[in-house]
Amino acid sequence: MTIEELKSELLGKSYPERVQISPEQVVVDAETFLKIQFIEVDAWTKDIEKCPAYIRLLKFRDAVRQPQQDT
């Protein structure tokens, strides 16, 4: 998934107050989290799939999609 695809899918939406993206990671301010992760991804110069911020964005996307798939 490209960065532009992630931006169009994740930005400009509202999210729950807490989003657990992994057992040890909880996002408590989604807007700030997304802003910082996209800044880090844009600054990354190596293989994007190895970028920690990119991996966190994918985990966030999966976490917020999960309830929609259960209904």
Secondary structure, DSSP 8 states (H G I E B T S, - for coil): --HHHHHHHHTT----S-EEEETTEEES-HHHHHHHHHHHHHH--S-GGG-HHHHHHHHHHHHHHHHHHH-
